């Protein structure tokens, strides 16, 4: 076993580092995929191995049955059967939504738009392409450049946006603001592009071109707590519509 060997166990909690390798008595391989180690394709191309390792054969059979049922409800299989969407090698990682899929997609967007309006969010539309000077200012160019689609125009470097945050900051800062405008809640359904490696692409869960119900809130320090409480309630409400109860974890970026 080399330092670069990796194994991903499905439906398993994180395991603390052990002083010595432990041999699993039962290990059933579910799938493999060829991601690039440290995003460096020419040097390392090592497989991810997905599997289950229950303590006995009875639990193995139960686990396999659960996974078989989950496979029947795989969104990619449902998409083929109901003609919702498909992917094509001419545009890897970019979804082609067919008429039925577009109806579902638009219904979800309208649901989210209505919920945004109820909570005082204003929808905005921002550019897809920015000069890399913006990404250098935000720090994305230094830390996220390899995952961005970049190109040159008239000797200037540009890139497709992989997220909306810097654009919303430009929108907020384009004129002097009054504290009376705060909190300012901006919602955006803009198209995003991320240069994911082909081996990492997986249905709608890992793509290169996508849209997200993205929003940013500009507020004063004494408004942060109430805004966060409102956001968590918002998340719980939306997930609850689809049968998900509660929000397990929320990450706060400051």
C-alpha positions as CSV (number, residue, x, y, z in Angstrom):
1,X,0.0,0.0,0.0
2,X,1.5,3.3,-1.1
3,X,1.0,6.8,0.4
4,X,-1.3,7.6,-2.5
5,X,-3.7,4.7,-2.1
6,X,-7.2,5.8,-1.2
7,X,-10.4,4.0,-0.5
8,X,-13.8,5.6,-0.2
9,X,-16.4,3.6,1.9
10,X,-20.0,4.3,1.1
11,X,-22.3,5.2,3.9
12,X,-19.5,5.0,6.5
13,X,-18.5,7.6,9.1
14,X,-15.0,9.0,9.0
15,X,-12.4,6.6,10.5
16,X,-9.5,8.0,12.6
17,X,-6.0,7.2,11.4
18,X,-4.8,3.8,12.7
19,X,-1.2,3.0,13.6
20,X,-1.2,0.0,11.2
21,X,-3.4,-1.2,8.3
22,X,-6.5,-3.2,9.4
23,X,-7.7,-6.0,7.1
24,X,-11.4,-6.0,6.7
25,X,-13.0,-9.5,6.9
26,X,-15.6,-8.7,4.3
27,X,-15.3,-6.1,1.6
28,X,-17.7,-5.8,-1.4
29,X,-16.6,-3.5,-4.2
30,X,-19.5,-1.4,-5.6
31,X,-17.7,0.8,-8.1
32,X,-14.5,2.4,-9.2
33,X,-13.6,5.7,-10.8
34,X,-10.4,7.3,-12.1
35,X,-9.9,10.7,-10.5
36,X,-6.6,12.5,-10.7
37,X,-4.4,12.7,-7.7
38,X,-3.9,16.3,-6.6
39,X,-5.6,17.3,-10.0
40,X,-2.4,16.3,-11.8
41,X,-3.5,14.0,-14.6
42,X,0.0,13.4,-16.2
43,X,1.6,12.2,-13.0
44,X,-1.0,10.4,-11.0
45,X,-4.2,8.7,-12.2
46,X,-5.4,6.6,-9.3
47,X,-8.7,4.8,-8.9
48,X,-11.3,5.6,-6.2
49,X,-12.7,2.3,-4.9
50,X,-16.2,2.4,-3.5
51,X,-17.5,-0.4,-1.3
52,X,-19.1,-1.7,1.8
53,X,-17.5,-3.6,4.6
54,X,-20.1,-5.0,7.1
55,X,-19.1,-7.2,10.0
56,X,-20.9,-10.3,8.7
57,X,-22.5,-11.8,5.6
58,X,-26.1,-11.1,6.8
59,X,-25.5,-7.4,7.0
60,X,-23.7,-7.6,3.6
61,X,-26.8,-9.0,2.0
62,X,-29.0,-6.3,3.6
63,X,-26.6,-3.6,2.5
64,X,-26.6,-4.9,-1.1
65,X,-30.4,-5.1,-1.1
66,X,-30.6,-1.4,0.0
67,X,-28.1,-0.4,-2.6
68,X,-30.1,-2.3,-5.3
69,X,-33.3,-0.5,-4.3
70,X,-31.4,2.8,-4.5
71,X,-30.1,2.0,-7.9
72,X,-33.7,1.6,-9.1
73,X,-34.3,5.2,-8.1
74,X,-31.1,6.6,-9.6
75,X,-31.9,9.9,-11.2
76,X,-29.9,9.0,-14.4
77,X,-32.1,5.9,-14.9
78,X,-35.3,7.8,-14.3
79,X,-34.1,10.5,-16.7
80,X,-33.7,8.0,-19.5
81,X,-37.0,6.3,-18.8
82,X,-39.0,9.5,-18.6
83,X,-37.0,11.5,-21.1
84,X,-36.1,14.2,-18.7
85,X,-32.5,15.0,-19.6
86,X,-29.3,13.5,-21.1
87,X,-25.6,14.1,-21.4
88,X,-23.5,14.1,-24.6
89,X,-19.8,13.8,-25.2
90,X,-19.8,16.9,-27.4
91,X,-20.4,19.0,-24.2
92,X,-19.2,16.8,-21.3
93,X,-20.7,17.5,-17.9
94,X,-23.4,19.9,-19.4
95,X,-27.0,18.7,-19.2
96,X,-29.4,18.7,-22.1
97,X,-32.9,19.2,-20.5
98,X,-35.6,17.7,-22.6
99,X,-39.1,19.2,-22.6
100,X,-40.4,17.2,-19.6
101,X,-37.1,17.9,-17.7
102,X,-37.3,21.6,-18.5
103,X,-40.9,21.7,-17.1
104,X,-39.7,20.2,-13.8
105,X,-36.6,22.5,-13.8
106,X,-38.7,25.6,-14.3
107,X,-41.2,24.6,-11.7
108,X,-38.4,24.3,-9.2
109,X,-37.0,27.7,-10.1
110,X,-40.4,29.3,-9.8
111,X,-40.9,27.7,-6.4
112,X,-37.6,29.1,-5.2
113,X,-38.3,32.5,-6.7
114,X,-41.6,32.7,-4.8
115,X,-39.8,31.7,-1.5
116,X,-37.1,34.3,-2.1
117,X,-39.7,37.0,-2.6
118,X,-41.5,36.1,0.6
119,X,-38.2,36.6,2.5
120,X,-37.2,39.9,1.0
121,X,-34.6,38.8,-1.6
122,X,-34.3,40.7,-4.8
123,X,-33.3,38.7,-7.9
124,X,-30.4,40.0,-10.0
125,X,-28.8,39.0,-13.3
126,X,-25.0,39.1,-13.5
127,X,-22.4,38.5,-16.3
128,X,-21.0,35.0,-17.1
129,X,-17.5,36.3,-18.0
130,X,-15.2,38.4,-15.9
131,X,-11.7,39.7,-16.3
132,X,-9.3,37.7,-14.2
133,X,-8.4,40.9,-12.3
134,X,-11.7,40.3,-10.3
135,X,-10.7,36.7,-9.6
136,X,-7.3,37.8,-8.4
137,X,-8.9,40.3,-6.1
138,X,-11.2,37.6,-4.7
139,X,-8.5,35.0,-4.4
140,X,-10.2,32.5,-6.6
141,X,-7.5,32.8,-9.3
142,X,-4.7,31.9,-6.9
143,X,-6.6,29.0,-5.3
144,X,-9.2,27.8,-7.9
145,X,-7.7,28.6,-11.3
146,X,-7.4,25.0,-12.4
147,X,-11.1,24.6,-12.0
148,X,-12.0,27.6,-14.2
149,X,-12.5,27.9,-17.9
150,X,-10.1,30.8,-19.0
151,X,-9.4,32.4,-22.3
152,X,-7.7,35.5,-23.8
153,X,-9.4,38.4,-25.5
154,X,-7.4,41.3,-26.9
155,X,-4.4,40.4,-24.7
156,X,-6.6,40.4,-21.6
157,X,-7.3,37.2,-19.6
158,X,-10.9,36.3,-18.9
159,X,-12.7,33.4,-17.2
160,X,-16.2,32.0,-17.0
161,X,-17.6,32.4,-13.5
162,X,-17.6,29.3,-11.3
163,X,-19.6,31.1,-8.6
164,X,-21.6,34.3,-8.1
165,X,-19.9,35.7,-5.0
166,X,-17.4,38.2,-6.6
167,X,-20.1,39.4,-9.1
168,X,-22.5,40.2,-6.3
169,X,-19.7,42.1,-4.4
170,X,-19.2,44.2,-7.6
171,X,-22.9,44.9,-7.7
172,X,-23.0,45.9,-4.0
173,X,-19.9,48.1,-4.4
174,X,-20.8,49.9,-7.7
175,X,-22.1,52.9,-5.7
176,X,-22.1,54.3,-2.1
177,X,-24.6,52.4,0.1
178,X,-26.6,53.6,3.1
179,X,-27.1,51.5,6.2
180,X,-30.8,52.0,5.6
181,X,-30.4,49.6,2.6
182,X,-29.2,46.8,4.8
183,X,-29.7,43.9,4.9
184,X,-29.5,43.7,1.2
185,X,-30.4,40.2,0.0
186,X,-29.5,39.3,-3.6
187,X,-30.6,36.1,-5.4
188,X,-29.1,34.8,-8.6
189,X,-30.0,31.9,-10.9
190,X,-27.0,32.6,-13.2
191,X,-25.2,29.9,-15.2
192,X,-21.9,28.7,-13.6
193,X,-19.1,26.7,-15.2
194,X,-16.5,24.6,-13.3
195,X,-13.7,22.7,-15.1
196,X,-14.2,19.3,-13.4
197,X,-12.1,16.4,-14.6
198,X,-14.0,14.0,-16.8
199,X,-13.4,11.1,-14.4
200,X,-15.2,13.1,-11.6
201,X,-18.4,13.8,-13.6
202,X,-21.5,12.0,-12.3
203,X,-25.0,12.7,-13.6
204,X,-26.4,15.9,-12.1
205,X,-24.4,15.6,-8.9
206,X,-21.1,16.6,-10.5
207,X,-21.2,18.7,-13.7
208,X,-19.3,21.4,-15.6
209,X,-22.3,23.6,-16.4
210,X,-25.0,24.3,-13.9
211,X,-27.3,26.8,-12.2
212,X,-27.9,27.1,-8.5
213,X,-30.4,29.1,-6.4
214,X,-27.6,31.2,-5.1
215,X,-27.9,34.2,-2.8
216,X,-25.8,36.6,-0.8
217,X,-26.8,38.9,2.1
218,X,-25.0,42.1,2.8
219,X,-25.7,43.3,6.3
220,X,-24.4,45.0,9.5
221,X,-22.7,43.0,12.2
222,X,-25.7,43.3,14.6
223,X,-27.9,41.8,11.9
224,X,-25.9,38.7,11.3
225,X,-27.5,36.5,14.0
226,X,-31.1,37.2,12.8
227,X,-30.1,36.8,9.2
228,X,-28.5,33.4,9.9
229,X,-31.6,32.2,11.9
230,X,-33.8,33.2,8.9
231,X,-31.5,31.4,6.5
232,X,-31.6,28.2,8.5
233,X,-35.4,28.3,8.7
234,X,-35.4,28.9,5.0
235,X,-33.3,25.8,4.4
236,X,-35.4,23.7,6.7
237,X,-38.6,24.9,4.9
238,X,-37.3,24.1,1.4
239,X,-35.8,20.7,2.3
240,X,-39.0,19.9,4.2
241,X,-41.1,20.3,1.0
242,X,-39.1,17.4,-0.5
243,X,-39.3,15.2,2.6
244,X,-35.9,16.0,4.2
245,X,-36.3,16.8,7.9
246,X,-33.9,19.3,9.4
247,X,-30.6,20.6,8.3
248,X,-27.7,18.5,9.6
249,X,-24.9,21.0,9.1
250,X,-24.5,24.6,7.9
251,X,-21.2,26.1,7.0
252,X,-20.7,29.8,7.5
253,X,-18.2,31.7,5.4
254,X,-17.0,35.0,6.8
